[in-house]
Each structure stands twice: as C-alpha cells, then as structure tokens.
Amino acid sequence: MKTLYLLLCLLGTALPYAFFGPWLAQHGLAIHLLTQQAMATPVAAFAWADVLVSGLTLLVFIAHQQRQKPIKRWWLPVAGLLCVGVSLALPLYLYLRERVAEQR
C-alpha cells in the first residue's frame, strides 16, 4: 500500500497543478480573480465546498490520530494541504501511517 500511496501523492500533486499552473502563468497570483473564477458557477462552488470540508475533515482526523497514534512528520501532510490540497495531503498522511504501522 505504501507504494500506491506514494503514487497517489504524485498524481495528487501533478494533476491539480496541470490545471493551476497554466492559469497561474497567465494571471499570476491574482487571489481576487482566483476566488471569482472558483465561485463563478454553482458547480464550481459545490466542488470548492467539497474540497474545503474534506480538508477540514482531514485536519481534524490528523489531530485526533496524533493523540492516539502519533506519527513523526505529521506536519508534512498539513503543509501539503496548504500548498496543494487534499489530493496530496490525504495519501501522504496514509503513507506516513503505513510506515509507522510497519515499524510496530
């Protein structure tokens, strides 16, 4: 499973940035425009709401798991969530958990 989680980390980083990279190159870091376009349609707003709730859920899950079964470098998925999104953060956290489970 560890290898699969690492592959999902790569896919979870490459795929979102394949769409965001060209937009960023064209518009720069125009937060107002990004927000405006992200909420331009009800479907886009739905997708963003889903991603935001998923990200919040992942943060709560990581915090809860740290109290029960702490893992080293727990902050890496949190950084991944902020820099890329849930598509990187979730498989990265699962990968780190698998590593800890193997060591026990």
Residue frames relative to the residue before (quaternion, step in Angstrom):
aa qw qx qy qz dx dy dz
M 1.0000 0.0000 0.0000 0.0000 0.00 0.00 0.00
K 0.5800 0.6047 -0.3849 0.3869 3.58 1.06 -0.68
T 0.6602 0.5067 -0.3133 0.4574 3.56 0.91 -0.89
L 0.6349 0.5233 -0.3241 0.4669 3.57 0.99 -0.82
Y 0.6529 0.5091 -0.3177 0.4622 3.61 0.94 -0.85
L 0.6474 0.5056 -0.3239 0.4694 3.60 1.00 -0.75
L 0.6365 0.5111 -0.3270 0.4761 3.58 1.01 -0.75
L 0.6494 0.5022 -0.3140 0.4770 3.57 1.03 -0.76
C 0.5850 0.5518 -0.3683 0.4665 3.61 1.12 -0.57
L 0.6641 0.4971 -0.3009 0.4705 3.57 0.92 -0.91
L 0.6692 0.4824 -0.2929 0.4833 3.57 0.90 -0.92
G 0.6764 0.5142 -0.2806 0.4465 3.58 0.99 -0.88
T 0.6588 0.4432 -0.3031 0.5270 3.57 1.26 -0.27
A 0.7068 0.4915 -0.2734 0.4290 3.57 0.79 -1.04
L 0.6846 0.5136 -0.3052 0.4176 3.59 0.82 -0.93
P 0.6815 0.4554 -0.3204 0.4749 3.65 0.76 -0.83
Y 0.6985 0.4690 -0.2884 0.4571 3.59 0.91 -0.86
A 0.5349 0.5964 -0.4125 0.4336 3.61 1.21 -0.31
F 0.7020 0.4147 -0.2548 0.5199 3.58 1.15 -0.59
F 0.7138 0.4685 -0.2581 0.4521 3.57 0.94 -0.91
G 0.5880 0.6186 -0.3613 0.3755 3.59 1.04 -0.74
P 0.6991 0.4473 -0.2927 0.4749 3.63 0.74 -0.93
W 0.6210 0.5274 -0.3431 0.4674 3.60 1.04 -0.73
L 0.6638 0.5081 -0.2927 0.4643 3.56 0.93 -0.93
A 0.6439 0.5172 -0.3197 0.4643 3.59 1.00 -0.79
Q 0.6981 0.4724 -0.2697 0.4656 3.58 1.03 -0.77
H 0.8177 0.2862 -0.1077 0.4877 3.59 0.87 -0.98
G 0.3880 -0.6921 0.5111 0.3304 3.58 1.15 -0.42
L 0.6762 -0.4799 0.3565 0.4306 3.55 -1.25 -0.25
A 0.1353 0.8001 -0.5592 0.1699 3.56 0.59 1.24
I 0.2367 -0.8252 0.4984 0.1208 3.57 0.19 1.32
H 0.6402 0.5260 -0.3368 0.4472 3.60 0.92 -0.83
L 0.6773 0.4782 -0.2889 0.4787 3.60 0.90 -0.89
L 0.6186 0.5422 -0.3349 0.4595 3.58 1.02 -0.79
T 0.6755 0.4829 -0.2876 0.4773 3.57 0.87 -0.96
Q 0.6490 0.5245 -0.3163 0.4512 3.56 0.93 -0.90
Q 0.7126 0.4412 -0.2674 0.4754 3.60 0.84 -0.91
A 0.6272 0.5443 -0.3405 0.4410 3.58 1.06 -0.66
M 0.7555 0.3389 -0.1876 0.5283 3.58 1.12 -0.63
A 0.3269 0.8068 -0.4508 0.1975 3.59 1.30 0.24
T 0.7945 0.1480 -0.0821 0.5833 3.59 1.05 -0.64
P 0.6345 -0.5277 0.3881 0.4104 3.59 -1.18 0.37
V 0.6330 0.5256 -0.3397 0.4557 3.62 1.03 -0.69
A 0.6457 0.5025 -0.3205 0.4774 3.59 0.99 -0.80
A 0.6478 0.5067 -0.3165 0.4727 3.60 0.96 -0.83
F 0.6128 0.5445 -0.3353 0.4643 3.58 1.06 -0.78
A 0.6742 0.5003 -0.2952 0.4561 3.59 0.87 -0.98
W 0.6708 0.4913 -0.2985 0.4686 3.59 0.95 -0.86
A 0.6252 0.5241 -0.3411 0.4670 3.58 1.00 -0.75
D 0.6368 0.5288 -0.3171 0.4629 3.57 1.00 -0.83
V 0.6727 0.4933 -0.2905 0.4688 3.58 0.91 -0.92
L 0.6592 0.5118 -0.3128 0.4534 3.60 0.94 -0.85
V 0.6681 0.4744 -0.3034 0.4863 3.58 0.92 -0.84
S 0.6305 0.5236 -0.3339 0.4656 3.60 1.01 -0.74
G 0.6545 0.5104 -0.3083 0.4649 3.59 0.97 -0.81
L 0.6484 0.5038 -0.3095 0.4796 3.57 0.97 -0.85
T 0.6395 0.5259 -0.3158 0.4634 3.57 0.99 -0.85
L 0.6504 0.5125 -0.3146 0.4641 3.56 0.97 -0.82
L 0.6353 0.5222 -0.3296 0.4638 3.61 0.97 -0.77
V 0.6489 0.5026 -0.3096 0.4800 3.58 0.96 -0.86
F 0.6465 0.5262 -0.3098 0.4574 3.58 0.97 -0.89
I 0.6603 0.4990 -0.3092 0.4684 3.59 0.90 -0.91
A 0.6529 0.5112 -0.3168 0.4605 3.60 0.91 -0.88
H 0.6624 0.5003 -0.3015 0.4690 3.58 0.94 -0.87
Q 0.6782 0.4935 -0.2913 0.4601 3.58 0.90 -0.91
Q 0.6116 0.5596 -0.3559 0.4315 3.59 1.06 -0.65
R 0.6477 0.4983 -0.3212 0.4786 3.58 1.12 -0.56
Q 0.7317 0.4266 -0.2359 0.4764 3.59 1.03 -0.75
K 0.7988 -0.0059 0.0635 0.5982 3.57 0.80 -1.06
P 0.1726 -0.8358 0.5113 0.1011 3.59 0.29 1.22
I 0.1077 -0.7599 0.6365 0.0767 3.54 -1.17 0.68
K 0.5020 -0.6191 0.5078 0.3269 3.52 -1.21 0.60
R 0.8318 0.2156 -0.1817 0.4780 3.52 -1.24 0.55
W 0.1845 0.8095 -0.5310 0.1691 3.60 1.09 0.72
W 0.6180 0.5815 -0.3327 0.4114 3.55 1.17 -0.57
L 0.5259 0.6436 -0.4153 0.3697 3.63 1.17 -0.37
P 0.6771 0.4542 -0.3184 0.4836 3.66 0.84 -0.79
V 0.6089 0.5379 -0.3618 0.4572 3.61 1.06 -0.64
A 0.6499 0.4901 -0.3097 0.4914 3.59 0.99 -0.82
G 0.6377 0.5302 -0.3180 0.4594 3.57 1.03 -0.78
L 0.6183 0.5421 -0.3308 0.4630 3.55 1.09 -0.73
L 0.7019 0.4657 -0.2628 0.4706 3.56 0.95 -0.88
C 0.7341 0.4336 -0.2356 0.4665 3.61 1.03 -0.76
V 0.7913 0.2035 -0.0996 0.5678 3.58 1.05 -0.70
G 0.5379 -0.6027 0.4272 0.4062 3.56 0.58 -1.16
V 0.7712 -0.3404 0.2734 0.4634 3.51 -1.36 -0.20
S 0.6048 0.5986 -0.3504 0.3913 3.59 1.07 -0.72
L 0.6976 0.3689 -0.2574 0.5576 3.60 1.21 -0.39
A 0.6845 0.5420 -0.3013 0.3832 3.56 0.78 -1.03
L 0.6824 0.4960 -0.3100 0.4384 3.62 0.85 -0.87
P 0.7118 0.4122 -0.3109 0.4763 3.66 0.66 -0.82
L 0.6022 0.5481 -0.3669 0.4498 3.61 1.10 -0.54
Y 0.6563 0.4912 -0.3173 0.4767 3.59 0.92 -0.81
L 0.6531 0.5053 -0.3158 0.4674 3.60 0.96 -0.83
Y 0.6121 0.5362 -0.3430 0.4693 3.58 1.06 -0.69
L 0.6693 0.4956 -0.2997 0.4653 3.59 0.88 -0.93
R 0.6350 0.5228 -0.3249 0.4668 3.59 1.03 -0.74
E 0.6333 0.5288 -0.3276 0.4604 3.59 1.00 -0.82
R 0.6321 0.5354 -0.3310 0.4519 3.59 0.99 -0.82
V 0.6641 0.4904 -0.3012 0.4773 3.57 0.95 -0.89
A 0.6472 0.5252 -0.3233 0.4482 3.60 0.94 -0.84
E 0.6419 0.5268 -0.3215 0.4552 3.59 1.02 -0.71
Q 0.6769 0.5116 -0.2836 0.4468 3.57 1.08 -0.74
R 0.6434 0.5418 -0.3257 0.4318 3.60 1.16 -0.44
